[in-house]
Amino acid sequence: MLQKTKPANGKSRPRALVLCIGGLGDVVWASASIDALREAYGNGIEIDLLLKHRSGELFRHDPRISRILVLRGGPRLPCW
């Protein structure tokens, strides 16, 4: 999901939400998209990650990530 938002200065800034709600292997594969998004849209892009609870710690100190959104629940959460 890619969206442009307008901050207070009026200039639009691209944002992306990367869904990593599978197991650890899926999180590793999805993390490859972070560099691809930065290459395509520049360093000004804000990248948010939606992760399961256990995977959130992997990206806590990653400077490429704007926000980490944690999906709370049991190990067998339904996919959309």
C-alpha positions in Angstrom: 0.0 0.0 0.0 1.5 3.3 -1.1 0.1 6.6 -0.2 1.2 10.3 -0.3 0.5 12.3 2.7 0.7 16.1 3.2 2.7 17.2 6.2 2.4 20.7 7.8 4.6 22.3 5.2 2.2 21.2 2.4 4.6 19.0 0.5 3.4 15.5 -0.2 5.6 12.6 1.1 5.2 9.0 0.0 4.3 6.4 2.7 4.2 2.6 2.5 2.7 -0.1 4.7 4.5 -3.4 4.5 2.6 -6.4 5.9 4.7 -9.1 7.6 2.1 -11.2 9.3 3.5 -14.6 8.5 6.3 -16.6 10.1 9.9 -15.6 10.5 10.7 -16.5 6.9 7.9 -14.3 5.6 9.3 -11.4 7.6 12.8 -11.9 6.1 11.3 -11.9 2.6 9.2 -8.9 3.2 12.1 -6.9 4.7 13.7 -7.1 1.3 11.0 -4.8 0.0 12.2 -2.0 2.4 15.3 -1.3 0.3 13.4 -1.7 -2.9 10.9 1.0 -1.7 13.7 3.3 -0.8 15.4 2.8 -4.1 12.1 3.5 -6.0 10.8 6.5 -4.0 14.0 7.9 -2.3 15.0 8.2 1.3 12.0 10.5 2.0 9.5 7.7 2.0 8.0 6.7 5.3 7.8 3.0 5.7 5.6 1.4 8.4 5.6 -2.3 9.2 2.7 -4.4 10.4 4.1 -7.4 12.2 3.2 -10.1 14.6 4.2 -9.6 18.2 7.3 -11.7 18.2 8.7 -10.2 15.0 8.5 -6.6 16.3 11.9 -6.7 18.1 13.7 -7.5 14.8 13.1 -3.9 13.5 13.1 -1.9 16.7 16.4 -0.1 15.9 16.2 -0.1 12.1 16.5 3.5 10.9 14.7 2.7 7.6 11.4 2.1 9.4 9.2 5.0 10.5 6.7 3.0 12.7 6.2 -0.6 13.8 2.6 -1.7 14.2 2.2 -4.9 16.2 -0.7 -7.2 15.5 -1.6 -8.7 18.8 -3.3 -12.0 19.2 -2.7 -15.7 19.2 -0.3 -17.6 17.0 -3.0 -18.5 14.5 -4.4 -15.1 13.5 -6.6 -15.1 10.5 -5.2 -13.5 7.3 -7.3 -11.0 5.4 
